[in-house]
Structures are given as structure tokens and as C-alpha cells.
């Protein structure tokens, strides 16, 4: 195998690796956006739950069932 053929093969592999790295980076960026959005939603839900608990109380005012 000649030196030119080997260099051309390496350049071809490098180009494919660059494309693969870019595709993986794009997926990673999109996944980070999704994770960020989910974290915001989770924080909003936790805040809403705390508001509801403070509004309605913990529910300890109920008497125990008669079988106790």
C-alpha cells in the first residue's frame, strides 16, 4: 500500500470521524436542552406541591378509622 493511499485513507477516516463527532455533539446539545426543561418543570411541580400542602395542610386533622 502506497503512502498516498494510506494518507487518503486516513483523511477519509478523519472526515467521517469529524461528521460523527458533530452528530454526537448535536444530540448531546438537544439532550441537555431536554434535561434543562425537565428540571424547570420538576422545580415548578415541587413548588406547586408545597403551595398546595401549605394551603390545605398536611391532613393530620382526620380522626383515625374506627378499627384502631
N, CA and C atoms as an extended XYZ file, in Angstrom:
204
Properties=species:S:1:pos:R:3:atomname:S:1:resname:S:1:resid:I:1 pbc="F F F"
N         0.853       -1.170        0.000 N   UNK     1
C         0.000        0.000        0.000 CA  UNK     1
C         0.901        1.237        0.000 C   UNK     1
N         0.633        2.120       -0.943 N   UNK     2
C         1.495        3.294       -1.077 CA  UNK     2
C         1.178        4.331       -0.004 C   UNK     2
N         2.106        5.223        0.166 N   UNK     3
C         1.967        6.270        1.167 CA  UNK     3
C         0.779        7.178        0.834 C   UNK     3
N         0.589        7.485       -0.446 N   UNK     4
C        -0.533        8.338       -0.860 CA  UNK     4
C        -1.868        7.667       -0.539 C   UNK     4
N        -1.948        6.378       -0.764 N   UNK     5
C        -3.184        5.643       -0.478 CA  UNK     5
C        -3.467        5.638        1.016 C   UNK     5
N        -2.442        5.430        1.803 N   UNK     6
C        -2.613        5.418        3.254 CA  UNK     6
C        -3.048        6.793        3.770 C   UNK     6
N        -2.449        7.857        3.246 N   UNK     7
C        -2.810        9.210        3.658 CA  UNK     7
C        -4.248        9.521        3.250 C   UNK     7
N        -4.631        9.137        2.046 N   UNK     8
C        -6.001        9.355        1.584 CA  UNK     8
C        -6.983        8.595        2.466 C   UNK     8
N        -6.621        7.380        2.845 N   UNK     9
C        -7.479        6.587        3.729 CA  UNK     9
C        -7.621        7.263        5.093 C   UNK     9
N        -6.517        7.747        5.630 N   UNK    10
C        -6.562        8.445        6.920 CA  UNK    10
C        -7.388        9.726        6.840 C   UNK    10
N        -7.248       10.473        5.752 N   UNK    11
C        -8.042       11.689        5.584 CA  UNK    11
C        -9.531       11.366        5.487 C   UNK    11
N        -9.836       10.279        4.811 N   UNK    12
C       -11.232        9.860        4.701 CA  UNK    12
C       -11.795        9.475        6.066 C   UNK    12
N       -11.035        8.714        6.826 N   UNK    13
C       -11.467        8.333        8.173 CA  UNK    13
C       -11.648        9.562        9.062 C   UNK    13
N       -10.735       10.510        8.953 N   UNK    14
C       -10.824       11.723        9.743 CA  UNK    14
C       -12.093       12.498        9.405 C   UNK    14
N       -12.429       12.580        8.137 N   UNK    15
C       -13.644       13.289        7.734 CA  UNK    15
C       -14.875       12.610        8.313 C   UNK    15
N       -14.935       11.285        8.270 N   UNK    16
C       -16.069       10.560        8.841 CA  UNK    16
C       -16.114       10.732       10.360 C   UNK    16
N       -14.968       10.737       10.995 N   UNK    17
C       -14.935       10.939       12.444 CA  UNK    17
C       -15.409       12.341       12.816 C   UNK    17
N       -15.022       13.333       12.034 N   UNK    18
C       -15.494       14.691       12.281 CA  UNK    18
C       -17.012       14.772       12.161 C   UNK    18
N       -17.569       14.126       11.143 N   UNK    19
C       -19.027       14.112       10.968 CA  UNK    19
C       -19.708       13.412       12.142 C   UNK    19
N       -19.134       12.313       12.584 N   UNK    20
C       -19.712       11.566       13.706 CA  UNK    20
C       -19.654       12.380       14.985 C   UNK    20
N       -18.527       13.031       15.229 N   UNK    21
C       -18.385       13.859       16.430 CA  UNK    21
C       -19.397       14.999       16.404 C   UNK    21
N       -19.586       15.629       15.256 N   UNK    22
C       -20.559       16.716       15.150 CA  UNK    22
C       -21.978       16.210       15.397 C   UNK    22
N       -22.311       15.045       14.854 N   UNK    23
C       -23.642       14.473       15.063 CA  UNK    23
C       -23.862       14.146       16.538 C   UNK    23
N       -22.850       13.571       17.180 N   UNK    24
C       -22.959       13.271       18.604 CA  UNK    24
C       -23.094       14.546       19.432 C   UNK    24
N       -22.377       15.581       19.073 N   UNK    25
C       -22.470       16.852       19.772 CA  UNK    25
C       -23.873       17.444       19.627 C   UNK    25
N       -24.448       17.358       18.433 N   UNK    26
C       -25.808       17.867       18.221 CA  UNK    26
C       -26.811       17.133       19.099 C   UNK    26
N       -26.673       15.827       19.189 N   UNK    27
C       -27.565       15.039       20.040 CA  UNK    27
C       -27.372       15.413       21.502 C   UNK    27
N       -26.144       15.582       21.913 N   UNK    28
C       -25.856       15.940       23.293 CA  UNK    28
C       -26.440       17.306       23.649 C   UNK    28
N       -26.324       18.261       22.756 N   UNK    29
C       -26.882       19.592       22.994 CA  UNK    29
C       -28.401       19.508       23.132 C   UNK    29
N       -29.054       18.758       22.272 N   UNK    30
C       -30.513       18.598       22.347 CA  UNK    30
C       -30.919       17.906       23.641 C   UNK    30
N       -30.188       16.888       24.044 N   UNK    31
C       -30.498       16.202       25.295 CA  UNK    31
C       -30.325       17.142       26.486 C   UNK    31
N       -29.340       18.000       26.456 N   UNK    32
C       -29.144       18.951       27.549 CA  UNK    32
C       -30.309       19.930       27.608 C   UNK    32
N       -30.812       20.353       26.452 N   UNK    33
C       -31.989       21.226       26.433 CA  UNK    33
C       -33.185       20.527       27.077 C   UNK    33
N       -33.366       19.258       26.743 N   UNK    34
C       -34.479       18.493       27.317 CA  UNK    34
C       -34.313       18.362       28.826 C   UNK    34
N       -33.104       18.055       29.277 N   UNK    35
C       -32.842       17.913       30.712 CA  UNK    35
C       -33.106       19.241       31.426 C   UNK    35
N       -32.654       20.340       30.850 N   UNK    36
C       -32.885       21.654       31.459 CA  UNK    36
C       -34.378       21.949       31.575 C   UNK    36
N       -35.116       21.656       30.513 N   UNK    37
C       -36.564       21.884       30.533 CA  UNK    37
C       -37.245       21.005       31.584 C   UNK    37
N       -36.826       19.750       31.684 N   UNK    38
C       -37.410       18.849       32.678 CA  UNK    38
C       -37.084       19.294       34.100 C   UNK    38
N       -35.887       19.810       34.312 N   UNK    39
C       -35.530       20.307       35.643 CA  UNK    39
C       -36.395       21.506       36.026 C   UNK    39
N       -36.654       22.393       35.069 N   UNK    40
C       -37.526       23.527       35.343 CA  UNK    40
C       -38.942       23.068       35.665 C   UNK    40
N       -39.437       22.090       34.906 N   UNK    41
C       -40.774       21.568       35.166 CA  UNK    41
C       -40.844       20.899       36.533 C   UNK    41
N       -39.818       20.163       36.892 N   UNK    42
C       -39.795       19.497       38.185 CA  UNK    42
C       -39.781       20.519       39.321 C   UNK    42
N       -39.000       21.572       39.165 N   UNK    43
C       -38.962       22.613       40.188 CA  UNK    43
C       -40.324       23.290       40.316 C   UNK    43
N       -40.979       23.546       39.195 N   UNK    44
C       -42.308       24.160       39.232 CA  UNK    44
C       -43.314       23.235       39.909 C   UNK    44
N       -43.232       21.947       39.627 N   UNK    45
C       -44.140       20.991       40.261 CA  UNK    45
C       -43.881       20.889       41.762 C   UNK    45
N       -42.636       20.906       42.163 N   UNK    46
C       -42.307       20.841       43.593 CA  UNK    46
C       -42.822       22.090       44.307 C   UNK    46
N       -42.665       23.240       43.673 N   UNK    47
C       -43.164       24.479       44.266 CA  UNK    47
C       -44.684       24.433       44.378 C   UNK    47
N       -45.339       23.956       43.347 N   UNK    48
C       -46.807       23.857       43.366 CA  UNK    48
C       -47.264       22.890       44.457 C   UNK    48
N       -46.567       21.789       44.626 N   UNK    49
C       -46.927       20.832       45.667 CA  UNK    49
C       -46.785       21.464       47.052 C   UNK    49
N       -45.709       22.206       47.266 N   UNK    50
C       -45.528       22.880       48.548 CA  UNK    50
C       -46.646       23.891       48.793 C   UNK    50
N       -47.040       24.610       47.751 N   UNK    51
C       -48.127       25.573       47.889 CA  UNK    51
C       -49.428       24.874       48.261 C   UNK    51
N       -49.698       23.775       47.617 N   UNK    52
C       -50.927       23.041       47.907 CA  UNK    52
C       -50.905       22.463       49.317 C   UNK    52
N       -49.761       21.951       49.738 N   UNK    53
C       -49.654       21.405       51.090 CA  UNK    53
C       -49.832       22.492       52.138 C   UNK    53
N       -49.258       23.656       51.890 N   UNK    54
C       -49.413       24.739       52.857 CA  UNK    54
C       -50.839       25.285       52.851 C   UNK    54
N       -51.490       25.223       51.713 N   UNK    55
C       -52.856       25.727       51.604 CA  UNK    55
C       -53.846       24.788       52.294 C   UNK    55
N       -53.685       23.506       52.096 N   UNK    56
C       -54.639       22.539       52.627 CA  UNK    56
C       -54.145       21.834       53.879 C   UNK    56
N       -52.948       22.048       54.268 N   UNK    57
C       -52.401       21.409       55.460 CA  UNK    57
C       -51.985       19.987       55.183 C   UNK    57
N       -51.304       19.391       56.148 N   UNK    58
C       -50.793       18.037       55.950 CA  UNK    58
C       -51.874       16.966       56.014 C   UNK    58
N       -53.080       17.301       56.455 N   UNK    59
C       -54.145       16.309       56.514 CA  UNK    59
C       -54.157       15.500       57.781 C   UNK    59
N       -53.509       15.972       58.851 N   UNK    60
C       -53.465       15.238       60.116 CA  UNK    60
C       -54.727       15.444       60.951 C   UNK    60
N       -55.627       16.314       60.495 N   UNK    61
C       -56.833       16.621       61.262 CA  UNK    61
C       -57.849       15.484       61.227 C   UNK    61
N       -57.665       14.571       60.357 N   UNK    62
C       -58.629       13.470       60.252 CA  UNK    62
C       -58.480       12.527       61.437 C   UNK    62
N       -59.619       12.065       61.928 N   UNK    63
C       -59.604       11.098       63.026 CA  UNK    63
C       -59.193        9.738       62.474 C   UNK    63
N       -58.573        8.911       63.302 N   UNK    64
C       -58.194        7.579       62.810 CA  UNK    64
C       -59.455        6.747       62.572 C   UNK    64
N       -59.347        5.783       61.683 N   UNK    65
C       -60.509        4.925       61.418 CA  UNK    65
C       -60.959        4.214       62.689 C   UNK    65
N       -62.230        3.796       62.757 N   UNK    66
C       -62.770        3.221       63.974 CA  UNK    66
C       -62.122        1.894       64.388 C   UNK    66
N       -61.477        1.203       63.505 N   UNK    67
C       -60.897       -0.089       63.886 CA  UNK    67
C       -59.586        0.061       64.667 C   UNK    67
N       -59.100        1.284       64.924 N   UNK    68
C       -57.873        1.469       65.703 CA  UNK    68
C       -58.173        1.542       67.158 C   UNK    68
